[in-house]
Amino acid sequence: MLKIDIPGFGVFDIKYLVMDYNGTLAEDGILIKGVDNILNELSKQVLIHIITADTFGMAASQLRGIPCKLEILKQTDQISGKEKYIDKLGNRHVACIGNGRNDSLMLKHSALGIAVIQQEGASAETLINADIICRNIYDALGLFKNPGRLKATLRS
């Protein structure tokens, strides 16, 4: 578990890191270089869940060897599917990272929502629902490796 006290914002007890796959951890279905090492390191602190429609059908093979739970959603109604998924985990213990419109509600309803803007871009709706917006997945995952960055960004 990752416990972070952010003055004026709240105390986070993050047990789960839930992420989208395509556009967030992967580009065109292929895991972004170096992300596997970061996820392996973070899995020692939090349980990692990856939820995706798996547009390119490569998520399972690309994530092989990474300690995470992969959930492949139906192609329809992914927005509510992702939101329901984090609700079952206990959204007050969930941090989420995503970029697409189908990630917007999971970012909004999680304890901490982070949007990334990479090659695929990011949905405006998702950006509005995020607590933090990062330039890329390395910066987003770096927030958990260096929690002081979260304090610097979110304190009031």
N, C-alpha and C positions, 0 to 999 in steps of 0.2 A: 504494500500500500504506500501511496505517496501522500503525505500530509503537508499541506501548504497553507499558511496563514497570511492572507493578504489584507493589510489594514484598510478598513473602509469598504471592503468588497466581500470578505467572508473567509471561512476556513474550508478548505477542500480536503476531503478524505477520498482520494481517487484510488479505486480498486481496479477499474477497467479502463482501458484505452481502446475505443471503438473507432475504426477508420473505414472509409470508403477505399476501394482498390483503384479503379481506373480514373486517371486524372489526379489522384491523390498520392498513391504509392507507386503507381505504374503509368507509363506512357505507351499508348497503343498496345496494351496488354502485357508489356514487359516491365518487370520490377525495376525501378530506378536504381542505378548503380550505387552501392553502399548502404542502401536502406536496410538490407537484410542484416548487416552488422549492427546497425542502430537498434533494430527491433529485437534482435537477440539480447542485446545489452539491457534494453528497457523491460524485457520480459522477466527480469529478475526482480523488478519492483512492482509491476502491474500485470494483470491478465490482459492479453491482447486479443481483440476480436476484429475480424475483417468482414464487413458485410457488403455485398456487391451483387449486381445483376450479372456480372462476369461477361460483359459484352463480347470480349474476344475469346472467351473459353479457355484462358490460360492461367487463371488465378491459382488453382490448386498446384499446378506444376511449378509455377514461379515462386510459390510460398513454401514449397517442400523444404523441410529442415528448419523452418522458423517455428518456434513454439507459439502457436496462435490457434484460435478457433475460426475457421472459415465458414461463413454462412452465405449461401448463394440464394438470392431472393428471386421470386417470379418477376417476369418482365413488367407486369402491371402493378400499379399502386405501390411503388417503391417508397414514396415519401412516407406514407403511413406505416409501411412495413419496417422501415428503419427506426421510426419513432417508437413503435411497439417493441422492437427489439431492445432498445435501451431502457424502456420502461420496465421490462421484465428483469433486467439486470439490477434495477434500482437507480434511476437516472441521477440521483444526488451523489452517486459514487462513480459517475461516468464522465470521462473527458472524451470528446469526439473531434475528429479531423476529417474534413471533406471539402469538396469544391463544387459539386453539381447541385442542380435544383432539387434533386431527390435527397440531398443531404440536409436541406434547410431546416426541417423540423427536428432532426436529431441534434443538430447544433444548438437550436433554440432551447430545447428541453433538457439538455444535458447540464451537468454542473458547470462544465467549461466547454465552450464550442470554439473551435479554431478552423478558420477557412484558409485554404492555400490557393494561390494563383500561380499556375505553372503553364506548360505548353497548351493545355486544353482550355485555359481560362477558368473563370469561376462565375457562377450564377449570381446576379445582383441580389436575388432573394436570400441566398445563402450568406452573402457578405453582410447583409443587414441583420441576420439572425446570429452571427458569430460574435463572440466576446473579443476575439483577437483575429487579425488577418495577417498572414505571413506570406513572404515572397515565394517560399518553396517548402517542400516536405522536410528538408534538412533543418531549416529554421524552426518549423513547427515542432519537430521531435526534440530539437535542442532545448526547447522550453522545459521539457521534463528532465533533461539531463542537468539543466542549470535553472532550478526553480526561482532563483533570484530575478530572473528575467520576467517571470510572470508577475512578481511583486512590482517590479518597476513599471510594467505596462498597465496593470489593473488597479493599483491602489488609488484611493481618492484623496 
